[in-house]
């Protein structure tokens, strides 16, 4: 048999096997990479040239008397080998006669917890390693919490390095008892403890003679037998639409992966969020037509009639639909170095749908050691929290506990496009069903006609002392004298009333601008030309404010003044106080100002007078009043 024939035979044998995805996690140096390397080695998934290279590398660095340092099979980054820790998520693939496996070796160091979240997000089983000498540690708690949060229902507690405690049953039993008490806080369906020695191979693939007191399965035996698909297959049909397939005018198909349930030709489906119904005409997989499809299959469905369906819509069983909502309570794992704030807007991606989402409330974060709830107005790297989210349009969802694929999402920074958080939906907020926008007879257009001009917001931004309020005030006088209806929202004045409960932390500044934008929107709707004179230091909030208005209604005016000039002016003495440490979080000194990238106007007050800048601005704004 040729090599190609051997490959083809192997691929044919593997084609019908079910795939299990699992992660290994735990604290630094608990032996995760060694455990996976041992499984690959004993499953005969290592090529001869790889084995030879690993033996040579292992002999150079020394490995406790073993020919092979099994961790080197997984730790691919040179930085990982130098430091002896896993930094990135390393994926490996192997198979047995029972099933195929995709294993993610996830980092143990707290600094790389977000990488662990990435690996856990698609896993069916978590193998949580504990060093038998050290017992349950903080990272054990953190990783168990995250595994539960991300919907992993089956956990293996692998008590590793049993050889270093002489395979003592009492040590093992004490660790198992402590973890069983801990796991009662989580939503695991099963916790299977196994005593192992990854270095020696005890109870990894074969049962060990060193643990005659242990009667449970080996690690690979458990992974080969655990059932993780039943719940999703027995669920109601759910398929987010990823692509509307229109190769020609005669064909319209809806492509996506079935995340739960089953579907067959003739089944009636409901399209969410619109609520329309249709029957399945064809199920297409590649060039073949199927009569039936189930969870984890990627297919294209055609329907018996034309329905308005777009990417991000969800096809569900008509007789067993899910809910839609635009407000949720959810749990978040914060994965970004930059803080997350109440009031800040992000992109929320759930399935194939991407919507704008605002963190409307940070209810609390968890102390990972005690699981106590702590109040806060910001989210920091690795924080696990409960928040409320408001999105700009309803989406189809289920609670994460009922259907993980329909209740999980990520938050994405709108400026950097970085994923900042992974989240799971606990429930829709009741007010999402009870609050509806009230239609009014006198609308924005009618008010504009009565005023003789349309409403608009002139958003002045810049450092303290740049001249924002001076120019805004001078401009309002000129507009008022010409008959325009105007109003100024000035930073100090608003903080004396509407926002007097806010301080000057980054979180408070985000909420300050959110409230101002909402008020400005109401004023523009009333037909006013409203000028806002605020530092508004963050691009994200200025962009959020812009997107609240219709095209042409938002004008960003950057009052561009160098810090040294603004500090020299210092009309309120604030810079002097900040330099003395009396005003923490002062913009320009110990809190950043993010310069606008593309404002409509840039006014350089260090090179021109306020009077001249106001005249130029008025001329370029080109405001007119209808007679």
C-alpha positions in Angstrom: 0.0 0.0 0.0 1.4 3.4 -1.0 1.8 6.3 1.4 -1.1 8.1 -0.3 -3.3 5.0 0.1 -2.4 4.8 3.8 -3.4 8.5 4.2 -6.6 8.0 2.3 -7.5 5.0 4.4 -6.8 6.8 7.6 -8.9 9.8 6.5 -11.8 7.5 5.6 -11.6 5.8 9.0 -11.7 9.1 10.8 -14.4 10.7 8.7 -17.3 9.2 10.6 -15.9 9.8 14.1 -17.4 12.4 16.4 -15.1 15.2 17.5 -14.6 16.2 21.2 -13.0 19.6 22.0 -11.4 19.9 25.4 -9.1 22.2 27.2 -6.4 21.7 29.8 -6.1 24.5 32.4 -4.8 25.2 35.8 -2.0 27.1 37.5 1.5 27.6 36.2 3.7 24.5 36.2 0.8 22.1 37.0 1.9 20.0 34.0 -0.7 20.8 31.3 1.6 20.7 28.4 3.3 17.6 29.7 0.0 15.8 30.0 -1.0 16.6 26.4 2.4 15.6 25.1 2.0 12.3 27.0 -1.4 11.7 25.4 0.0 12.5 21.9 2.9 10.2 22.5 1.0 7.2 23.8 -1.7 7.7 21.1 1.1 7.3 18.5 0.4 10.7 17.0 4.1 11.8 16.8 6.1 11.3 13.6 9.5 9.7 13.8 11.3 12.9 12.8 9.5 14.8 15.4 10.3 12.2 18.0 14.0 12.3 17.1 14.1 16.1 17.2 12.3 16.1 20.6 14.8 13.6 22.1 17.7 15.7 21.0 16.1 18.9 22.4 15.2 17.2 25.7 18.7 15.9 26.1 20.1 19.4 25.8 17.9 20.9 28.5 17.7 17.9 30.8 14.4 16.3 31.8 14.3 14.5 35.1 15.8 11.3 33.7 13.2 11.0 30.9 14.2 10.7 27.2 11.5 13.2 26.1 10.3 16.4 27.6 6.6 15.9 26.6 5.8 19.6 27.1 7.9 20.4 24.1 5.3 18.7 21.9 2.9 21.5 22.8 4.9 24.6 23.8 5.6 26.0 20.3 6.6 29.6 21.1 10.3 30.2 21.9 9.3 32.4 24.7 7.3 29.6 26.2 10.2 27.2 26.1 12.5 29.8 27.6 10.2 30.6 30.5 8.8 27.1 30.9 5.2 28.4 30.8 2.4 28.4 28.2 1.6 31.9 26.9 -0.6 31.3 23.8 -3.3 28.7 23.3 -1.8 25.7 21.7 -4.1 23.4 19.7 -3.4 19.8 19.0 -5.3 17.1 17.1 -5.4 13.4 17.6 -7.7 10.5 17.4 -8.5 7.1 18.8 -10.9 4.4 17.6 -13.7 6.1 19.6 -13.5 9.7 18.5 -11.4 12.6 17.2 -10.0 15.1 19.7 -9.1 18.8 19.5 -7.2 19.8 22.6 -6.4 23.4 23.6 -3.5 23.8 26.1 -4.4 27.1 27.8 -2.1 29.4 29.8 -1.9 29.0 33.5 -0.4 32.4 34.3 -3.0 35.0 35.5 -1.6 37.5 32.9 -2.8 35.2 30.1 -6.3 34.4 31.5 -7.9 36.0 28.4 -6.1 33.3 26.3 -7.7 30.7 28.5 -11.1 32.2 27.8 -10.4 31.9 24.0 -9.5 28.2 24.4 -12.5 27.5 26.6 -15.0 29.2 24.4 -15.5 26.2 22.1 -14.6 23.4 24.5 -16.9 20.5 25.5 -14.8 19.4 28.5 -12.3 21.1 30.8 -9.4 19.1 32.2 -8.4 21.2 35.3 -5.0 20.2 36.6 -4.0 20.5 40.2 -0.5 19.9 41.5 -0.8 17.2 44.2 1.8 19.1 46.3 0.0 22.5 46.2 -3.7 21.7 46.1 -6.4 24.1 45.0 -5.0 27.5 44.1 -6.4 30.8 42.9 -6.0 30.0 39.3 -7.9 26.7 39.9 -10.8 28.8 41.2 -10.5 31.3 38.4 -10.4 28.7 35.6 -13.2 26.7 37.1 -15.3 29.8 37.3 -14.6 30.7 33.7 -15.2 27.2 32.5 -18.6 27.2 34.1 -19.3 30.7 32.8 -18.5 29.6 29.3 -20.9 26.6 29.4 -18.5 23.7 29.9 -20.6 21.1 31.7 -18.1 18.3 32.2 -14.9 18.7 34.2 -12.0 16.3 34.9 -10.1 17.2 38.0 -6.7 15.8 37.1 -4.7 15.6 40.3 -1.2 15.6 38.7 2.3 14.8 40.0 1.0 12.1 42.2 4.5 10.5 41.9 5.9 13.4 43.9 3.6 12.6 46.9 4.2 8.8 46.6 0.8 8.3 45.2 -0.7 9.0 48.6 -4.5 8.4 48.6 -5.1 10.7 51.6 -3.5 13.6 49.7 -5.6 12.9 46.7 -8.9 12.5 48.7 -8.3 15.9 50.5 -7.9 17.7 47.2 -10.9 16.0 45.7 -13.1 16.9 48.7 -12.0 20.6 48.6 -12.8 20.8 44.9 -16.1 19.1 45.2 -17.1 21.8 47.7 -15.9 24.5 45.3 -17.6 23.0 42.3 -21.0 23.3 44.1 -20.9 27.0 43.2 -20.8 26.2 39.5 -23.1 24.7 36.9 -21.1 21.6 36.0 -23.1 18.5 35.2 -20.2 16.2 36.2 -16.9 16.4 38.0 -14.6 13.4 37.5 -11.5 13.3 39.6 -8.5 11.2 38.3 -5.1 10.8 40.0 -2.4 11.1 37.3 1.3 11.5 36.7 1.7 13.1 33.3 5.4 12.6 33.4 5.1 8.8 34.1 1.9 8.3 32.2 -0.1 7.0 35.3 -3.8 6.8 34.5 -3.4 9.0 31.4 -3.9 6.3 28.8 -3.4 3.1 30.8 -4.4 2.3 34.3 -1.5 2.6 36.8 -0.3 -0.1 39.2 0.7 2.7 41.5 -2.9 3.6 42.3 -4.5 0.3 43.2 -6.9 2.3 45.4 -8.4 4.1 42.4 -11.3 2.4 40.5 -12.3 5.2 38.1 -11.6 5.7 34.4 -8.3 6.7 32.9 -8.2 10.2 31.4 -8.3 9.1 27.8 -11.0 6.5 28.6 -13.2 9.3 30.1 -12.6 11.6 27.2 -13.5 8.8 24.7 -16.8 8.0 26.4 -18.3 11.3 27.7 -21.5 12.4 25.9 -21.6 16.1 25.2 -23.9 16.3 22.2 -27.2 15.0 23.5 -28.5 18.3 25.0 -28.0 20.3 21.8 -29.3 17.7 19.4 -32.5 17.3 21.5 -33.0 21.1 21.6 -35.3 23.2 19.4 -33.9 24.0 15.9 -31.6 27.1 15.8 -29.6 28.3 12.9 -28.1 31.8 12.7 -27.9 33.0 9.0 -24.3 33.7 8.0 -24.9 34.3 4.3 -27.7 34.8 1.9 -26.6 32.7 -1.1 -27.8 34.2 -4.5 -25.7 32.7 -7.3 -28.5 33.6 -9.7 -32.0 35.0 -9.8 -33.5 31.5 -9.6 -31.9 30.5 -6.3 -32.0 32.0 -2.8 -30.5 30.0 0.0 -29.7 30.7 3.6 -26.4 29.4 4.7 -25.2 28.8 8.3 -24.2 26.3 11.0 -27.0 24.6 12.9 -26.1 25.4 16.6 -28.9 23.4 18.1 -31.6 20.9 17.2 -32.6 19.2 14.0 -34.3 20.1 10.8 -35.9 18.2 8.0 -37.5 19.1 4.7 -41.1 20.3 5.2 -40.4 21.6 8.7 -42.0 25.1 9.4 -39.4 27.6 10.6 -39.7 31.1 12.1 -37.4 33.9 11.1 -36.3 36.1 14.0 -36.5 38.9 14.9 -39.2 39.6 12.2 -41.4 36.6 13.2 -42.4 35.5 9.7 -42.7 31.8 9.0 -42.0 29.5 6.1 -41.4 25.8 5.4 -38.0 24.2 4.5 -37.9 23.3 0.9 -34.4 21.9 0.5 -31.4 21.2 2.8 -28.2 21.4 0.8 -24.7 20.3 1.9 -22.1 21.0 -0.7 -23.5 19.5 -3.9 -25.8 17.1 -2.1 -29.4 17.4 -0.9 -30.3 16.0 2.5 -33.6 15.1 4.1 -32.3 15.8 7.6 -29.6 17.8 9.4 -28.6 18.4 13.0 -26.5 20.4 15.3 -22.9 21.2 14.2 -23.7 20.7 10.5 -23.1 23.7 8.1 -25.9 23.7 5.5 -27.8 25.9 3.2 -31.6 25.9 3.5 -34.1 27.0 0.9 -37.7 28.0 1.8 -41.0 27.5 0.1 -41.6 31.2 -0.3 -39.5 34.4 -0.5 -39.0 36.0 2.9 -36.9 39.0 3.9 -33.9 37.4 5.6 -30.5 39.0 6.2 -27.2 38.0 7.8 -27.6 37.9 11.5 -31.3 36.7 11.5 -31.9 33.4 13.1 -34.0 30.5 11.7 -35.8 28.6 14.5 -38.4 25.9 14.9 -41.8 27.6 14.4 -43.4 25.6 17.2 -40.4 26.0 19.5 -39.1 29.6 19.0 -36.7 31.5 21.2 -37.1 35.1 22.5 -35.9 38.4 21.1 -34.9 41.4 23.2 -32.7 44.5 23.3 -31.7 44.5 27.0 -30.0 41.8 28.9 -28.3 40.9 32.2 -25.2 39.1 31.4 -21.9 37.8 32.9 -18.6 39.2 31.4 -15.0 38.1 31.5 -13.0 41.3 30.7 -10.1 40.5 28.4 -8.7 43.9 27.6 -5.9 45.9 29.2 -8.0 49.1 28.8 -10.7 49.4 31.3 -14.4 48.9 30.5 -16.9 51.6 31.7 -20.5 51.9 32.5 -22.0 54.0 29.7 -19.5 53.1 27.0 -20.7 51.6 23.7 -19.1 48.6 22.0 -20.0 46.2 19.2 -21.7 43.1 20.4 -21.3 40.1 18.2 -23.6 37.1 18.8 -23.7 34.4 16.2 -23.7 36.2 12.9 -25.3 39.4 14.2 -23.3 42.5 15.1 -25.1 45.3 17.0 -24.2 48.4 19.1 -24.3 47.6 22.8 -23.9 49.9 25.8 -22.9 48.7 29.3 -25.9 50.3 31.0 -24.9 49.1 34.5 -22.0 47.3 36.2 -23.9 45.4 38.9 -20.8 43.9 40.5 -17.6 42.0 40.0 -16.6 38.8 41.7 -13.7 38.3 44.2 -12.2 35.2 42.7 -11.1 33.8 46.0 -14.2 34.3 48.1 -16.8 34.7 45.2 -18.1 37.8 47.1 -19.7 40.5 45.0 -17.9 43.9 44.9 -19.4 47.1 43.5 -17.5 49.1 40.8 -17.9 51.4 37.9 -15.2 50.0 35.7 -14.0 46.6 34.5 -10.3 45.6 34.6 -8.3 42.9 32.9 -9.5 39.4 34.0 -12.5 40.8 36.0 -15.5 38.5 36.0 -18.7 40.6 36.5 -22.4 40.9 36.1 -23.6 43.7 33.9 -26.7 45.0 32.2 -26.5 45.6 28.4 -28.7 47.7 26.1 -28.4 47.1 22.4 -29.7 49.2 19.5 -32.1 46.6 18.0 -33.7 43.3 19.2 -31.8 40.1 18.6 -32.8 36.4 18.9 -31.4 34.8 22.0 -31.7 32.1 24.6 -30.2 32.1 28.1 -26.8 30.6 28.1 -27.9 28.0 30.6 -30.6 26.7 28.1 -28.6 27.0 24.9 -24.9 28.1 25.1 -24.5 28.9 21.3 -27.6 31.2 21.5 -26.6 32.9 24.7 -22.9 33.7 24.2 -21.3 36.8 22.7 -18.2 39.0 22.6 -17.8 42.7 23.0 -15.5 44.5 20.5 -13.9 47.9 20.9 -15.3 50.2 18.1 -12.1 52.1 17.8 -9.5 49.4 17.8 -11.6 46.4 16.7 -10.1 44.4 19.6 -12.2 41.8 21.4 -12.5 43.2 24.9 -14.9 40.8 26.7 -16.6 37.4 26.4 -20.1 37.2 27.8 -23.1 35.0 28.5 -26.7 36.0 28.8 -28.5 35.3 32.1 -31.9 36.7 31.1 -33.6 39.5 29.2 -34.6 42.5 31.3 -38.3 42.8 31.9 -38.4 46.4 30.8 -37.3 45.3 27.3 -40.9 44.1 26.8 -42.5 46.9 28.7 -40.9 50.0 27.3 -41.9 51.2 23.8 -41.1 54.3 21.9 -44.2 56.6 22.0 -45.2 58.1 18.6 -45.8 61.9 18.6 -47.7 64.1 16.3 -45.5 67.2 16.4 -42.2 65.8 15.1 -38.7 67.1 14.5 -39.6 68.2 11.0 -42.6 70.2 12.3 -40.5 71.9 14.9 -37.8 72.8 12.4 -40.4 74.4 10.1 -41.7 76.5 13.0 -38.2 77.6 14.1 -37.2 78.3 10.5 -34.1 76.1 10.8 -33.2 72.5 11.6 -31.7 71.5 14.9 -28.0 70.6 15.2 -25.3 69.9 17.8 -22.0 71.7 17.7 -19.7 69.5 19.8 -16.8 71.6 21.1 -14.0 69.4 22.5 -10.5 70.2 23.8 -8.4 70.6 26.9 -9.4 72.6 29.9 -8.4 76.2 29.1 -8.4 75.8 25.3 -11.2 78.3 24.9 -14.2 76.0 24.2 -16.7 77.9 26.4 -15.5 81.3 25.2 -16.0 80.5 21.5 -19.2 78.6 22.1 -20.6 81.6 24.0 -19.5 84.1 21.4 -21.0 82.0 18.6 -24.3 81.7 20.5 -24.6 85.4 20.8 -24.2 85.9 17.0 -26.6 83.1 16.2 -29.2 84.4 18.8 -28.9 87.9 17.3 -29.7 86.5 13.9 -32.9 84.8 15.1 -31.7 81.2 15.7 -33.0 79.2 18.6 -29.9 78.1 20.6 -28.7 76.7 23.9 -25.3 76.0 25.4 -24.6 72.9 27.5 -21.4 73.9 29.3 -19.3 71.4 31.3 -19.3 73.3 34.6 -22.9 74.2 34.5 -24.1 70.7 33.8 -22.0 69.3 36.6 -23.7 71.7 39.0 -27.1 70.1 38.2 -27.7 67.0 36.0 -24.3 65.5 36.6 -23.5 66.7 40.1 -23.4 63.0 41.3 -20.4 62.3 39.0 -16.7 62.6 39.8 -13.8 62.8 37.5 -12.6 59.2 37.2 -12.5 57.8 33.6 -15.8 55.9 34.4 -17.5 59.1 35.5 -16.3 61.0 32.5 -17.8 58.3 30.2 -21.2 58.6 32.0 -20.9 62.4 32.0 -20.7 62.4 28.2 -23.4 59.8 27.7 -25.9 61.9 29.6 -24.9 65.1 27.7 -25.3 63.3 24.4 -28.8 62.2 25.4 -29.8 65.7 26.5 -28.3 67.2 23.3 -30.3 64.7 21.2 -33.5 65.9 22.9 -32.6 69.5 22.2 -31.9 68.8 18.5 -35.2 67.0 18.3 -36.8 70.1 19.7 -35.2 72.1 16.8 -32.5 73.9 18.8 -28.9 74.5 17.8 -27.2 73.2 20.9 -23.5 73.9 21.7 -21.7 71.5 24.0 -18.5 72.7 25.6 -16.9 69.7 27.3 -13.4 68.3 27.4 -15.0 64.9 26.3 -11.5 63.3 26.3 -12.3 59.9 24.8 -12.9 59.2 21.1 -15.2 56.3 21.9 -17.7 58.6 23.7 -17.5 61.3 21.0 -18.2 58.6 18.3 -21.0 57.3 20.4 -22.5 60.8 20.6 -22.1 61.2 16.8 -24.0 58.0 16.0 -27.0 59.1 18.1 -27.7 61.9 15.5 -28.8 61.8 11.9 -26.4 62.6 9.1 -25.3 66.3 9.2 -26.7 66.9 12.7 -23.5 66.4 14.6 -20.5 68.8 14.1 -17.3 68.1 16.0 -15.2 71.2 16.6 -11.8 70.5 18.0 -10.4 73.5 19.9 -6.8 72.6 19.4 -4.6 74.2 22.0 -1.2 72.8 23.0 -1.0 71.6 26.7 1.6 74.2 27.6 -0.5 77.0 26.3 -3.7 75.8 28.1 -1.6 75.3 31.3 -0.2 78.8 31.0 -3.7 80.3 30.7 -5.1 78.2 33.5 -8.1 80.4 34.0 -9.5 78.4 36.9 -6.2 77.4 38.5 -6.9 73.7 37.8 -3.6 72.9 36.2 -1.7 74.2 39.2 -3.8 72.1 41.6 -3.3 69.0 39.3 0.5 69.5 39.3 0.4 69.7 43.1 -1.5 66.4 43.2 -4.7 68.0 44.5 -6.8 67.1 41.4 -6.3 63.4 40.5 -7.3 62.2 37.0 -7.0 65.7 35.5 -7.1 65.6 31.7 -3.7 66.4 30.1 -1.8 65.7 33.4 -2.5 62.2 34.6 -5.5 61.3 32.5 -5.3 61.2 28.7 -6.9 63.4 26.0 -7.5 61.5 22.8 -7.2 64.0 19.9 -10.0 63.8 17.3 -9.0 62.0 14.2 -11.3 63.7 11.7 -13.3 66.6 13.2 -15.4 68.9 11.0 -13.5 71.9 12.3 -10.1 72.4 14.0 -9.7 75.8 15.8 -6.1 76.6 16.8 -6.5 79.1 19.6 -2.7 79.6 20.1 -2.4 81.2 16.6 -5.6 83.1 16.2 -8.0 85.1 18.4 -11.3 83.8 19.7 -13.1 86.6 17.9 -11.5 85.7 14.5 -12.1 82.0 15.0 -15.7 82.6 15.9 -16.3 84.7 12.7 -14.6 82.0 10.5 -16.6 79.3 12.2 -19.9 81.1 11.7 -19.1 81.7 8.0 -18.1 78.1 7.4 -21.1 76.7 9.2 -23.3 78.5 6.7 -26.4 78.6 8.9 -29.6 80.2 7.3 -33.1 80.9 8.6 -36.0 80.2 6.3 -38.3 83.2 5.8 
